[in-house]
Amino acid sequence: MNKRHQKGLALSSSKGFTLVELLVVIAIIGILATLLLLQLGIARQRARDAKRIVDISQTRTAAELYFDDFGFYPQVATWAALDTLFVPKYMTQRPQDPLNAGNYTYNYAYSGLTKYHMWAELEQAASALKSDADIDSTGWTGQATSGLVETCTTGVLDCVYDQGQSQ
């Protein structure tokens, strides 16, 4: 009877996982879940940046259509003021930043109204945008509505720029 009792104990303890094995598996799952969540955050940032680039491109197209109709770019002091000029004739709605529903920045040149800056701050440094030539705002006579022209050109922020034609 004593041997049976010992065999029963030996069989029951060898069928399950030990506490250490369970803790190791839980730790590995936790590490993998953390890595996955970090990657999802980066993917979300890239998606928001892609939307910002598309928004600037669409607004640039609207500005060029406006230029074709009037011979100059809009003379407005804020991004929100573009709404009255571009919507609904050139755009269905004014684009807004996907993260905080804020506005992008628009800036025009007073002399001749044939130049403009249009930009958005990006969360991730896009390799394609790092090699492009950003606009130097030195001597720019337009109105920096949020004061970001100088900040963006110092390399502190990664921005997507567009500039209107110069005649």
C-alpha positions in Angstrom: 0.0 0.0 0.0 2.9 2.3 0.7 4.3 1.8 -2.8 0.9 2.6 -4.4 0.7 5.8 -2.4 4.1 6.9 -3.6 3.4 6.1 -7.2 0.2 8.1 -7.0 2.1 11.1 -5.7 4.7 10.8 -8.4 2.2 10.6 -11.2 0.2 13.6 -10.0 3.2 15.9 -9.7 4.6 15.0 -13.1 1.4 15.8 -15.1 1.2 19.6 -14.5 3.5 22.6 -14.9 5.6 23.9 -12.1 5.0 27.5 -10.8 8.4 28.6 -12.3 7.4 27.3 -15.7 4.1 29.2 -15.6 5.8 32.4 -14.5 8.4 32.1 -17.3 5.6 31.7 -19.9 3.6 34.6 -18.5 6.7 36.8 -18.6 7.4 35.9 -22.2 3.8 36.7 -23.2 4.1 40.0 -21.4 7.2 41.0 -23.2 5.8 40.0 -26.6 2.6 42.0 -25.8 4.6 45.1 -24.9 6.6 44.9 -28.1 3.4 44.5 -30.1 1.8 47.6 -28.5 4.9 49.6 -29.2 4.8 48.7 -32.8 1.1 49.6 -33.0 1.9 53.0 -31.6 4.5 53.6 -34.3 2.1 52.4 -37.0 -0.5 54.9 -35.8 2.0 57.7 -35.9 3.0 56.9 -39.4 -0.7 56.7 -40.4 -1.3 60.2 -39.0 1.8 61.5 -40.8 0.5 60.0 -44.0 -2.8 61.8 -43.6 -0.9 65.1 -42.8 1.1 64.8 -46.0 -2.1 64.0 -48.1 -3.9 67.0 -46.4 -1.1 69.4 -47.3 -1.0 68.0 -50.9 -4.8 68.5 -51.3 -4.6 72.0 -49.9 -1.7 72.8 -52.2 -3.9 71.7 -55.1 -6.7 73.9 -53.9 -4.2 76.8 -53.6 -3.0 76.3 -57.2 -6.6 76.2 -58.4 -7.3 79.4 -56.6 -4.1 80.9 -58.1 -5.3 79.8 -61.6 -8.6 81.6 -61.0 -7.4 84.8 -59.4 -3.7 85.1 -60.3 -2.5 85.2 -56.7 -2.6 83.1 -53.6 -5.0 83.7 -50.7 -4.1 86.5 -48.5 -5.3 85.1 -45.2 -3.7 85.1 -41.8 -4.8 81.7 -40.5 -5.4 78.2 -41.7 -9.0 78.4 -40.7 -9.5 81.4 -42.9 -8.7 79.3 -45.9 -12.0 77.5 -45.2 -14.0 80.4 -46.6 -11.9 80.6 -49.8 -11.4 76.9 -50.6 -14.6 75.1 -49.3 -16.7 74.1 -51.2 -15.3 75.3 -54.5 -11.9 73.7 -54.4 -12.3 71.2 -51.4 -15.2 69.4 -49.7 -13.9 70.3 -46.3 -10.9 71.9 -44.6 -8.4 69.3 -43.4 -7.4 69.2 -39.8 -4.6 67.5 -37.9 -5.7 63.9 -37.1 -4.2 63.8 -33.6 -5.6 67.0 -32.0 -8.0 68.2 -34.7 -5.9 71.4 -34.9 -5.1 73.3 -38.0 -2.0 73.2 -40.2 -0.1 76.4 -40.9 -0.4 78.6 -44.0 1.8 81.6 -44.6 1.9 83.9 -47.7 4.3 86.5 -49.1 3.0 90.1 -49.0 5.0 91.1 -52.1 3.0 90.1 -55.1 1.1 87.2 -53.3 2.9 84.7 -55.5 4.5 82.6 -52.8 3.3 80.7 -49.8 4.4 78.3 -47.1 2.1 75.5 -46.1 3.2 72.9 -43.5 2.4 70.3 -40.9 4.5 68.9 -38.1 5.2 65.2 -38.4 5.5 62.7 -35.5 7.9 60.4 -37.3 10.9 61.4 -39.4 10.0 60.3 -43.0 13.1 59.4 -44.8 11.8 60.7 -48.1 11.1 64.1 -46.5 14.5 64.3 -44.8 16.3 64.7 -48.1 14.1 67.4 -49.6 15.1 71.0 -49.4 13.1 72.8 -46.7 12.2 76.5 -47.2 14.5 79.0 -45.6 12.3 81.6 -44.0 15.1 84.3 -43.7 13.8 87.5 -45.3 10.3 86.0 -45.7 7.9 88.9 -45.7 4.7 86.9 -45.0 2.9 86.5 -41.7 4.0 83.5 -39.6 0.7 82.8 -37.9 2.0 80.4 -35.3 5.7 81.3 -35.4 6.6 77.8 -36.6 8.5 78.8 -39.8 11.8 79.4 -37.9 11.3 76.4 -35.6 10.8 74.0 -38.5 13.8 75.2 -40.4 16.2 74.7 -37.5 15.8 71.0 -37.7 14.0 70.7 -34.3 10.8 69.5 -36.0 10.2 67.3 -39.0 7.8 69.1 -41.2 6.2 68.7 -44.6 6.5 71.9 -46.7 5.1 73.1 -49.8 5.7 76.3 -51.6 3.7 78.1 -54.3 5.1 79.1 -57.6 7.2 82.2 -57.9 6.6 84.6 -60.8 
